[in-house]
Amino acid sequence: MFLLDNFKEKIQDNKKLSSVTVYCRATYKRVIQKTLLFICHFLLCLYGMN
């Protein structure tokens, strides 16, 4: 019985971990997209000034 409970806890921990990983990946992608947009905008502004 103890082993089964322990196993269930591990599964729940894994689910939490995977949801955190997915969230981090999504945030990471969003940050990269915003950074790229900012860089492109910045370069366009510099190019426009010259």
WODA-V860954 format. One record per backbone hydrogen bond with DSSP energy under -0.5 kcal/mol. NH is the residue of the N-H (numbers start at 1). CO is the residue of the C=O. E is the energy in kcal/mol with one decimal. If there is no record, write none. Layout:
nh=[NH & NH]
co=[CO & CO]
e=[E & E]
//
This chain:
nh=[5 & 6 & 7 & 8 & 9 & 10 & 11 & 12 & 13 & 14 & 15 & 16 & 17 & 18 & 19 & 20 & 21 & 22 & 23 & 24 & 25 & 26 & 27 & 28 & 29 & 30 & 31 & 32 & 33 & 34 & 35 & 36 & 37 & 38 & 39 & 40 & 41 & 42 & 43 & 44 & 45 & 46 & 47 & 48 & 49 & 50]
co=[1 & 2 & 3 & 4 & 5 & 6 & 7 & 8 & 9 & 10 & 11 & 12 & 13 & 14 & 15 & 16 & 17 & 18 & 19 & 20 & 21 & 22 & 23 & 24 & 25 & 26 & 27 & 28 & 29 & 30 & 31 & 32 & 33 & 34 & 35 & 36 & 37 & 38 & 39 & 40 & 41 & 42 & 43 & 44 & 45 & 46]
e=[-2.1 & -2.5 & -2.4 & -2.3 & -2.3 & -2.1 & -2.2 & -2.3 & -2.5 & -2.4 & -2.2 & -2.3 & -2.7 & -2.7 & -2.2 & -2.3 & -2.5 & -2.5 & -2.4 & -2.7 & -2.5 & -2.4 & -2.5 & -2.8 & -2.6 & -2.2 & -2.6 & -2.3 & -2.5 & -2.5 & -2.5 & -2.7 & -2.4 & -2.5 & -2.6 & -2.7 & -2.6 & -2.7 & -2.7 & -2.4 & -2.3 & -2.4 & -2.8 & -2.5 & -1.7 & -1.3]
//
